[in-house]
Amino acid sequence: MLFSPSPSVRFGGSVAWRGWARAGAGAFDTWSWSAGAEIGSGRMPFRFGARGGQLPFGPGPTAPTEFAVAVGSGRAFAQGRALLDVGVERLERRGGGLTERVWTALVGLTVRP
């Protein structure tokens, strides 16, 4: 789903169910969701979002879970034909009595002819 109340503000989100339980032992049906926003138009918008849900495979009797938040921005060059995106994400996964925490640096480059 995408909602844009103005040219400089956009919101998006999704919810998904996936049927993995038929894959065998240690597989689970899962729910996942995500939501985010982009504020600012022009050459350098600010972006932020969150996502979470369950993972389809795990060692315990219930599906492992994950939750992440991210922030970032982008910059357009060459009349919009080149884009550089940067961001950082904090992720936490839990399941089977274990917890995993991760920081991820995100970098993207798009070049159009």
C-alpha positions in Angstrom: 0.0 0.0 0.0 1.3 3.5 -0.8 -0.2 6.8 0.4 1.2 10.1 -0.8 -0.6 13.1 0.9 1.7 15.5 -0.9 4.5 15.4 -3.5 7.1 15.6 -0.7 5.7 13.0 1.7 5.1 9.3 1.0 4.0 6.4 3.3 4.1 2.8 2.5 3.3 -0.5 4.2 2.6 -4.2 3.7 1.4 -7.3 5.5 2.0 -10.8 4.2 1.2 -14.4 5.2 3.2 -17.3 3.8 2.4 -21.0 4.1 5.7 -22.8 4.8 4.5 -25.4 7.3 4.0 -28.1 4.6 7.8 -28.0 3.9 8.4 -30.3 6.8 9.7 -30.4 10.4 11.0 -27.1 11.7 8.9 -25.1 9.1 6.2 -22.6 10.1 3.5 -20.6 8.5 4.5 -16.9 8.9 3.2 -13.4 9.1 5.4 -10.4 8.2 4.8 -6.6 8.0 6.6 -3.5 7.0 6.0 0.3 7.2 8.0 3.3 6.1 8.0 6.9 5.0 10.0 9.2 2.8 9.9 12.9 3.6 11.3 15.6 1.4 11.3 15.8 -2.4 14.0 17.0 -4.6 17.6 15.8 -4.4 17.9 14.5 -0.8 14.9 12.9 0.9 14.9 11.4 4.4 13.7 7.8 4.7 12.8 5.7 7.7 10.9 2.4 8.3 10.4 -0.7 10.4 9.7 -4.3 9.6 9.0 -7.4 11.6 7.4 -10.8 11.6 8.3 -14.5 11.8 10.9 -16.6 10.0 9.8 -19.7 8.2 12.4 -22.1 9.7 13.7 -22.6 13.2 14.8 -25.2 15.8 12.1 -24.6 18.4 8.4 -25.3 18.7 7.4 -21.8 17.5 8.6 -19.7 14.6 11.6 -17.4 15.2 10.8 -13.6 15.1 12.6 -10.6 13.7 12.2 -6.9 14.1 14.2 -4.1 12.3 14.3 -0.4 12.0 16.2 1.6 9.3 17.0 5.2 8.4 18.6 6.6 5.3 18.7 9.2 2.6 19.6 9.5 -1.0 21.1 12.0 -3.4 20.4 12.5 -7.1 23.2 13.5 -9.6 23.4 14.2 -13.3 19.8 15.5 -13.7 18.4 12.5 -11.8 20.2 9.8 -14.0 22.5 8.8 -11.1 21.3 8.0 -7.6 23.3 7.3 -4.5 21.3 5.8 -1.5 22.8 5.3 2.0 21.2 3.9 5.2 21.7 2.0 8.3 19.5 -0.8 9.8 19.3 -2.4 13.2 17.9 -5.9 13.2 17.1 -8.3 16.1 16.1 -12.0 15.7 14.8 -14.2 18.4 14.0 -17.9 18.5 14.9 -21.2 20.1 16.3 -19.4 23.2 18.8 -17.4 21.1 18.9 -13.7 20.2 20.9 -12.2 17.3 21.5 -8.5 17.0 22.9 -6.9 13.8 23.8 -3.5 12.4 23.8 -3.3 8.6 25.2 -0.4 6.5 23.2 -0.1 3.2 24.7 1.5 0.1 23.1 1.6 -3.3 24.1 3.2 -6.6 21.8 3.5 -9.7 23.0 4.8 -13.0 20.5 5.3 -15.9 21.6 6.1 -19.5 
